[in-house]
Amino acid sequence: MTKERTMPGRPPQAARRDDHKSGRADDRAADSSGSRSRPEQSLEDIDAKLLRQLVGRTRRLAREAQARRAKGQPVASAPQEKALWGVWASHLREAGFSDRLAKQVFIALNALAYDAATGPEAREQAFFLTPASGRLQIAVEAPASSRKAMYFLALASVTGAECAVSPVVAADPLIEFAKAMNQVGGKLSWEGSEFAVRAESALGLDGASPFVGSFEPVFALLLALALTSQANCRFSGGPELKLLDVGPYARLLPMLNARLAPIDRRAPGLPVRLESGDQPPREIALPTDCPEDLAASLLLFGWRFEAGLSMTFAPESAAARGVVEAAPVLAQCGVEVRLEPGRATVRPDTPKVPARPQLPADPVLGSLLLALPRFRAGETTLIGMPDADSPLAASAFKLLEAAGLTIEVKGGRLATRDAPWPESPVFAPEYGALVPLAAALAAAAPRGARLELPAGRDGDEARQVLTACGKSFTDLGEALDIEPGFGDPQAVHVPDAGYALAVAALSLSKAPQALANPGAASTLWPGFFNIFNRFPTLTDSLFARKEKPDDEPARNRRIKIR
């Protein structure tokens, strides 16, 4: 970092102010001199300088965050952020800019550094994906739904039941959920592919200040739980939740005799403070912008309200999808849920959580494995059942069907086999979580394909990744007509874990592909590349085997010779 030059005996801040004033005077003088004025810098030049400074700031802040992480401390430092924001605030006052918008930029810039600090160390070379040749042969136990696992563990924690779920991928969302629940009295633990709740958990959110990590479903679950009793608590979270728009949450909560207020009014998301009463209404009308995770969580804990809870909603809304996801979990626990078009009602009851709930296959990870025979000739067999009640799982199966795979579901197994490609496949993912897989399938189509994109960031990210993977396409705005064949690929810096897994799948069709940040995959699937390196044959297990006492090597015995 370059040192700032100042005049002797004067503080840097004063020097900057004087420079600013003299600069304005120089500008006025230049204006009066006419032809002597220097040409104005272009916005492109200003942005280039700004980005060079931004790279330096990000690297410096990332190094400091890594040092804190190495000591077991959080990557973010509240005193440091407060001091840095003080610098921003003083300049913003002089410039007359909006504090609220600037705070969002400040949070996003810090998040950029924290993301770099928690990722793998920079590599001099990209991580090349060159899977071994041969016919694909995969026959393994399906990874169970992490969302359903989270719901069962939450119910067990609330009711004091003992419960274990497996086999699940111990990825960041589940781990952050377990940590958040333990902060409010839960007794969750995990080992390998199993998460468990010990009996007699005693949850309490009144007066609590849980850190809910970086995933919205975790925040929604703990918030809904707090709404079922009188509570005054606060929620904080990671960089992603600091940028979450909590407006839809705040607008809904007054219907439940509660209030959600930002602690920092200039920031759009967490931290927030919740005040909930003890007399919620029996029925609420969920607005059209009600988040899917909040609707699911309200239904999941609706039985805790004294009179139960009835919710109305638009039949095709995000809230409707959330309700459909949560209802089967309550049914498996013996709680009556009445579902009608645009309405869901749960009566007051106490769930009887199974000690070993039956979990369907995870829609995102399961569909990735089932799609592999489309990238390389062969077959995949997963031991498990599809999530028949999940709209996300149904949308994933539509992608597999659009790719022309032979799909078979029977006898507790899901199987796919390669088959001739359709002439002009169209992939239309209905969820952001499925866009990476849809983009990879469209890229692999030998005669080209159309990829219909949801509006917003998912579409922009797909364009960037496809271009880096060597694909050409015609951009139609809401869709991409992807041309057959591949150009020269570049190292891909993927925006999230879903794209890391999708690029790995694509390498089965066209190798090599290269990832600049392969560690991104660990958010959804830690250890995925250990599994990937065993392709094209995988017939034992996706999960690390627990060591048993009999597996321990025999210790050398010392024999005393007399």
DADA-V214453 format. One record per backbone hydrogen bond with DSSP energy under -0.5 kcal/mol. CO is the residue of the C=O (numbers start at 1). NH is the residue of the N-H. Records with the same first field share a line. If there is no record, write none. Layout:
# DADA-V214453
CO: NH / NH
This chain:
# DADA-V214453
7: 10
11: 15
12: 16
13: 17
14: 18
15: 19
16: 20
17: 21
18: 22
19: 23
20: 24
21: 25
22: 26
23: 27
24: 28
25: 29
26: 30
27: 31
28: 32
29: 33
30: 34
31: 34
33: 35 / 36
34: 37
42: 46
43: 47
44: 48
45: 49
46: 50
47: 51
48: 52
49: 53
50: 54
51: 55
52: 56
53: 57
54: 58
55: 59
56: 60
57: 61
58: 62
59: 63
60: 64
61: 65
62: 66
63: 67
64: 68
65: 69
66: 70
67: 71
68: 71 / 73
69: 72
76: 78
77: 81
78: 82
79: 83
80: 84
81: 85
82: 86
83: 87
84: 88
85: 89
86: 90
87: 91
88: 92
89: 93
90: 94
91: 95
92: 96 / 97
98: 102
99: 103
100: 104
101: 105
102: 106
103: 107
104: 108
105: 109
106: 110
107: 111
108: 112
109: 113
110: 114
111: 115
112: 116
113: 117
114: 118
115: 119
126: 128
127: 515
128: 130
129: 513
136: 379
137: 538
138: 381
140: 383
143: 362
145: 149
146: 150
147: 151
148: 152
149: 153
150: 154
151: 155
152: 156
153: 157
154: 158
155: 159
156: 160 / 161
160: 200
163: 197
165: 195
167: 144
168: 170
169: 171
171: 175
172: 176
173: 177
174: 178
175: 179
176: 180
177: 181
178: 182
179: 183
180: 184
181: 184 / 186
182: 185
184: 204
185: 202
187: 198
189: 196
191: 194
193: 168
194: 191
195: 165
196: 189
197: 163
205: 208
208: 234
210: 212 / 236
212: 215
213: 238
215: 218 / 219
216: 220
217: 221
218: 222
219: 223
220: 224
221: 225
222: 226
223: 227
224: 228
225: 228
226: 229
229: 231
231: 276
232: 207
233: 274
235: 271 / 272
236: 212
238: 242
239: 243
240: 243
241: 270
242: 269
244: 246
246: 250
247: 251
248: 252
249: 253
250: 254
252: 255
253: 256 / 258
254: 257
255: 281
257: 277
259: 275
261: 273
263: 265
264: 267
268: 246
271: 263 / 264
272: 235
273: 261
274: 233
275: 259
276: 231
282: 310
284: 286 / 312
287: 290
291: 295
292: 296
293: 297
294: 298
295: 299
296: 300
297: 301
299: 302
301: 304
302: 305
303: 349
305: 308
309: 346
310: 284
311: 344
312: 286
314: 317
317: 321
318: 322
319: 323
320: 324
321: 325
322: 326
323: 327
324: 328
326: 329 / 330
327: 331
328: 332
329: 333
330: 333 / 335
331: 334
333: 352
336: 347
337: 339
338: 340 / 345
340: 343
342: 313
343: 340
344: 311
345: 338
346: 309
351: 353
354: 357
355: 164
357: 359
360: 145
362: 366
363: 367
364: 368
365: 369
366: 370
367: 371
368: 372
369: 372
371: 374 / 375
372: 375 / 376
377: 136
378: 418
379: 138
380: 416
381: 140
382: 384 / 414
383: 142
385: 361
386: 388
387: 390
389: 391
390: 394
391: 395
392: 396
393: 397
394: 398
395: 399
396: 400
397: 401
398: 402
399: 403
400: 405
401: 404
405: 407
406: 417
408: 415
410: 413
412: 384
413: 410
414: 382
415: 408
416: 380
417: 406
425: 450
426: 428
427: 452
431: 434 / 435
432: 435 / 436
434: 438
435: 439
436: 440
437: 441
438: 442
439: 443
440: 444
441: 445
442: 445
445: 448
449: 482
450: 427 / 452
451: 453 / 480
452: 429
454: 459
456: 459 / 460
457: 461
458: 462
459: 463
460: 464
461: 465
462: 466
463: 467
464: 468
465: 469
466: 471
467: 470
468: 490
470: 487
472: 483
473: 475
474: 476 / 481
476: 478
478: 453
479: 476
480: 451 / 482
481: 474
482: 449
487: 489
490: 514
491: 493
492: 494 / 516 / 517
496: 500
497: 501
498: 502
499: 503
500: 504
501: 505
502: 506
503: 507
504: 508
505: 508
506: 509 / 510
513: 129
514: 492
515: 127
517: 520
518: 521
519: 522
520: 523
521: 524 / 525
522: 526
523: 172 / 173
525: 528
527: 530 / 531
528: 532
529: 533
531: 534
532: 535
534: 537
535: 132
536: 137
538: 139
548: 551 / 552
549: 552
557: 559
558: 560
559: 561
560: 562
